[in-house]
C-alpha cells in the first residue's frame, strides 16, 4: 500500500477507545464492547473485526477469574492500570486475549470470545482461541497498551447491537460464580461461539 493511500485510510479511521472507556467495571465494559472494532496492525495489512461476544471477570472474588488465585507472574498485568492486554496460553494450544479494565488493583478483565471480520478478509473468529489466532494476537502482546498503534479498539457509533447476557462458558468449577450472567453477545450475529444460550438470558443494559 502506497504512502498516500495509507494516510487517507487512517485519516478516516474511527476514534480509538481511550483509557476512560476501560476504567470501568468488567461487566460494564464487556457489554459496551459489543459492536466495537478490534484492530491488529500487521506488516501486510490491518486486521479489523467487529466484536460480537465477550465475558467479564470481576476480580479476585470471582472464582472463575485467574486473579482469584492471587497476584502471580502470569496475572500481574491484571492488577495494573486499565487498557492493557492480558494474553495467556491454555489447553496447550490456544492463546486467549483479555482486556484489563477497572481501577488498578481490582484485577477486572474482559475476555474477547468472538468477532466478525471486516474489510473483506476471511477468518474464523468464533471462539476466543480462534479469534486470537486469526487476529495474530499472541503472548508477545501481554501487557501491550491498547491505546497504542499495534493492537487497539475503536468506537463504532453507527452500530446498535441487540445485546443479551447469560452465564459464562466452561466455568463450572467456580461454585456460585458459575451461574453469574457475565457473558455478553450480539443476539443477531452468526459469529457468536457455541454454546448458543437457550435459557437464562436477559437483555443487557449498555
Kinemage of the C-alpha trace (Angstrom):
@kinemage 1
@onewidth
@group {chain A} dominant
@subgroup {mainchain}
@vectorlist {calphas} color= white
{ca unk a 1} P 0.000 0.000 0.000
{ca unk a 2} L 1.451 3.362 -1.000
{ca unk a 3} L 2.059 6.137 1.494
{ca unk a 4} L -0.729 8.399 0.230
{ca unk a 5} L -3.367 5.643 0.277
{ca unk a 6} L -2.354 4.549 3.785
{ca unk a 7} L -2.506 8.145 5.056
{ca unk a 8} L -6.001 8.571 3.600
{ca unk a 9} L -7.158 5.309 5.163
{ca unk a 10} L -6.012 6.214 8.673
{ca unk a 11} L -7.437 9.713 8.382
{ca unk a 12} L -10.901 8.167 8.043
{ca unk a 13} L -10.484 5.593 10.810
{ca unk a 14} L -12.972 5.688 13.704
{ca unk a 15} L -11.769 7.102 17.018
{ca unk a 16} L -9.826 4.796 19.345
{ca unk a 17} L -11.206 3.742 22.688
{ca unk a 18} L -9.300 5.624 25.383
{ca unk a 19} L -8.382 4.852 28.977
{ca unk a 20} L -11.661 6.327 30.290
{ca unk a 21} L -13.580 3.613 28.434
{ca unk a 22} L -11.594 0.854 30.138
{ca unk a 23} L -11.580 2.345 33.662
{ca unk a 24} L -14.977 0.858 34.484
{ca unk a 25} L -16.153 -2.457 35.992
{ca unk a 26} L -15.695 -5.523 33.813
{ca unk a 27} L -19.408 -6.201 33.317
{ca unk a 28} L -19.983 -2.616 32.118
{ca unk a 29} L -17.064 -2.731 29.681
{ca unk a 30} L -17.922 -6.237 28.437
{ca unk a 31} L -21.424 -5.109 27.432
{ca unk a 32} L -20.148 -1.869 25.896
{ca unk a 33} L -17.576 -3.714 23.756
{ca unk a 34} L -20.235 -5.476 21.695
{ca unk a 35} L -20.226 -3.785 18.291
{ca unk a 36} L -16.843 -2.112 18.813
{ca unk a 37} L -13.965 -2.708 16.379
{ca unk a 38} L -10.783 -4.615 17.223
{ca unk a 39} L -7.714 -3.677 15.160
{ca unk a 40} L -4.454 -5.626 14.874
{ca unk a 41} L -1.865 -3.756 12.841
{ca unk a 42} L 0.283 -6.211 10.875
{ca unk a 43} L 3.037 -5.701 8.290
{ca unk a 44} L 0.896 -6.718 5.324
{ca unk a 45} L -2.400 -5.142 6.342
{ca unk a 46} L -4.543 -4.062 9.270
{ca unk a 47} L -6.867 -6.800 10.507
{ca unk a 48} L -10.168 -5.343 11.721
{ca unk a 49} L -13.090 -7.186 13.291
{ca unk a 50} L -16.408 -6.300 14.914
{ca unk a 51} L -16.701 -7.702 18.453
{ca unk a 52} L -19.827 -9.831 18.993
{ca unk a 53} L -19.147 -11.750 22.221
{ca unk a 54} L -17.327 -11.075 25.498
{ca unk a 55} L -17.086 -12.368 29.061
{ca unk a 56} L -16.499 -10.300 32.183
{ca unk a 57} L -14.243 -11.411 35.058
{ca unk a 58} L -14.853 -9.460 38.223
{ca unk a 59} L -11.604 -9.649 40.172
{ca unk a 60} L -10.266 -11.890 42.974
{ca unk a 61} L -13.717 -12.536 44.476
{ca unk a 62} L -14.827 -14.021 41.117
{ca unk a 63} L -13.851 -17.689 41.410
{ca unk a 64} L -13.757 -18.036 37.610
{ca unk a 65} L -11.074 -15.351 37.316
{ca unk a 66} L -7.350 -16.081 37.263
{ca unk a 67} L -6.944 -13.242 39.761
{ca unk a 68} L -8.819 -15.334 42.372
{ca unk a 69} L -5.561 -17.304 42.747
{ca unk a 70} L -3.736 -14.143 43.771
{ca unk a 71} L -1.092 -11.934 42.236
{ca unk a 72} L 1.312 -14.093 40.248
{ca unk a 73} L 3.768 -13.604 37.389
{ca unk a 74} L 1.012 -14.541 34.920
{ca unk a 75} L -1.684 -12.325 36.431
{ca unk a 76} L 0.494 -9.325 37.306
{ca unk a 77} L -0.852 -7.200 34.444
{ca unk a 78} L -4.425 -7.743 35.664
{ca unk a 79} L -3.650 -5.819 38.867
{ca unk a 80} L -2.246 -2.856 36.973
{ca unk a 81} L -3.850 0.012 35.057
{ca unk a 82} L -6.757 -0.480 32.674
{ca unk a 83} L -6.350 -0.619 28.923
{ca unk a 84} L -3.642 -3.316 28.811
{ca unk a 85} L -3.691 -6.717 27.106
{ca unk a 86} L -3.731 -9.897 29.191
{ca unk a 87} L -2.897 -12.841 26.929
{ca unk a 88} L -2.479 -16.357 28.291
{ca unk a 89} L -1.981 -19.891 26.950
{ca unk a 90} L -4.488 -22.659 27.674
{ca unk a 91} L -5.026 -26.347 26.889
{ca unk a 92} L -1.554 -26.490 25.356
{ca unk a 93} L -2.844 -24.967 22.119
{ca unk a 94} L -4.852 -21.724 22.493
{ca unk a 95} L -3.878 -18.170 23.306
{ca unk a 96} L -6.659 -16.066 24.802
{ca unk a 97} L -6.915 -12.288 24.540
{ca unk a 98} L -8.291 -10.332 27.509
{ca unk a 99} L -8.517 -6.635 28.258
{ca unk a 100} L -7.614 -5.333 31.723
{ca unk a 101} L -10.317 -2.946 32.955
{ca unk a 102} L -11.447 -1.189 36.130
{ca unk a 103} L -9.254 0.525 38.711
{ca unk a 104} L -5.646 -0.526 39.450
{ca unk a 105} L -5.666 -3.371 41.957
{ca unk a 106} L -9.201 -4.549 41.129
{ca unk a 107} L -7.914 -7.113 38.601
{ca unk a 108} L -11.025 -6.931 36.427
{ca unk a 109} L -10.723 -8.266 32.870
{ca unk a 110} L -12.820 -8.903 29.773
{ca unk a 111} L -12.256 -11.917 27.531
{ca unk a 112} L -12.985 -11.395 23.829
{ca unk a 113} L -14.807 -14.538 22.731
{ca unk a 114} L -15.936 -13.865 19.141
{ca unk a 115} L -15.900 -11.300 16.360
{ca unk a 116} L -16.782 -10.768 12.692
{ca unk a 117} L -14.015 -9.961 10.154
{ca unk a 118} L -14.311 -6.590 8.416
{ca unk a 119} L -12.905 -5.153 5.189
{ca unk a 120} L -13.121 -8.328 3.126
{ca unk a 121} L -10.586 -10.588 4.847
{ca unk a 122} L -11.676 -14.067 5.923
{ca unk a 123} L -11.009 -15.615 9.298
{ca unk a 124} L -12.776 -17.839 11.808
{ca unk a 125} L -13.266 -15.703 14.912
{ca unk a 126} L -15.997 -17.847 16.502
{ca unk a 127} L -14.318 -18.584 19.812
{ca unk a 128} L -11.582 -16.954 21.898
{ca unk a 129} L -8.778 -19.218 20.708
{ca unk a 130} L -9.735 -18.846 17.045
{ca unk a 131} L -10.123 -15.084 17.465
{ca unk a 132} L -6.614 -14.645 18.866
{ca unk a 133} L -5.099 -16.918 16.217
{ca unk a 134} L -6.815 -15.248 13.258
{ca unk a 135} L -6.016 -11.751 14.566
{ca unk a 136} L -2.382 -12.778 15.174
{ca unk a 137} L -2.566 -11.937 18.878
{ca unk a 138} L -0.022 -13.880 20.939
{ca unk a 139} L 1.601 -13.871 24.357
{ca unk a 140} L 4.099 -11.403 22.883
{ca unk a 141} L 1.273 -8.870 23.281
{ca unk a 142} L 0.985 -9.466 27.036
{ca unk a 143} L 0.897 -6.048 28.702
{ca unk a 144} L 0.553 -4.086 25.447
{ca unk a 145} L -1.074 -0.670 25.817
{ca unk a 146} L -4.386 -0.892 23.934
{ca unk a 147} L -4.367 2.833 23.170
{ca unk a 148} L -1.196 2.395 21.108
{ca unk a 149} L -0.675 1.555 17.441
{ca unk a 150} L -0.136 -2.227 17.378
{ca unk a 151} L -3.330 -3.554 18.955
{ca unk a 152} L -6.271 -1.305 19.775
{ca unk a 153} L -10.034 -0.885 19.681
{ca unk a 154} L -12.249 1.683 18.023
{ca unk a 155} L -15.636 3.261 18.540
{ca unk a 156} L -18.328 2.246 16.077
{ca unk a 157} L -21.016 4.908 16.644
{ca unk a 158} L -23.383 3.728 13.907
{ca unk a 159} L -23.551 0.202 15.369
{ca unk a 160} L -26.587 -0.561 17.572
{ca unk a 161} L -26.340 -4.250 18.537
{ca unk a 162} L -29.058 -6.113 20.408
{ca unk a 163} L -27.034 -7.277 23.406
{ca unk a 164} L -28.093 -10.134 25.665
{ca unk a 165} L -26.337 -11.633 28.673
{ca unk a 166} L -26.118 -15.152 30.023
{ca unk a 167} L -23.808 -17.401 32.058
{ca unk a 168} L -20.163 -17.778 31.038
{ca unk a 169} L -18.784 -20.845 29.261
{ca unk a 170} L -16.657 -23.545 30.896
{ca unk a 171} L -16.581 -22.200 34.452
{ca unk a 172} L -18.423 -24.977 36.308
{ca unk a 173} L -15.549 -25.090 38.832
{ca unk a 174} L -16.362 -21.553 40.026
{ca unk a 175} L -19.077 -22.624 42.516
{ca unk a 176} L -21.758 -19.926 42.866
{ca unk a 177} L -19.986 -17.769 40.274
{ca unk a 178} L -20.637 -20.301 37.508
{ca unk a 179} L -24.199 -19.041 37.075
{ca unk a 180} L -23.346 -15.326 37.076
{ca unk a 181} L -24.649 -13.689 33.886
{ca unk a 182} L -21.339 -12.265 32.726
{ca unk a 183} L -21.288 -13.410 29.090
{ca unk a 184} L -22.468 -10.761 26.614
{ca unk a 185} L -23.296 -11.294 22.955
{ca unk a 186} L -24.886 -9.780 19.890
{ca unk a 187} L -28.151 -11.672 19.568
{ca unk a 188} L -28.197 -11.138 15.800
{ca unk a 189} L -24.667 -12.302 14.972
{ca unk a 190} L -23.910 -15.699 13.466
{ca unk a 191} L -20.308 -15.446 14.655
{ca unk a 192} L -21.186 -15.972 18.334
{ca unk a 193} L -19.389 -19.029 19.693
{ca unk a 194} L -21.046 -22.195 20.938
{ca unk a 195} L -22.943 -22.991 23.022
{ca unk a 196} L -25.709 -20.628 21.963
{ca unk a 197} L -27.614 -19.657 25.141
{ca unk a 198} L -31.167 -21.002 25.273
{ca unk a 199} L -32.066 -20.347 28.891
{ca unk a 200} L -31.248 -17.763 31.491
{ca unk a 201} L -30.842 -14.906 29.011
{ca unk a 202} L -31.610 -11.308 29.751
{ca unk a 203} L -31.268 -8.044 27.844
{ca unk a 204} L -28.067 -6.234 28.786
{ca unk a 205} L -28.076 -2.536 29.598
{ca unk a 206} L -25.350 -0.560 27.855
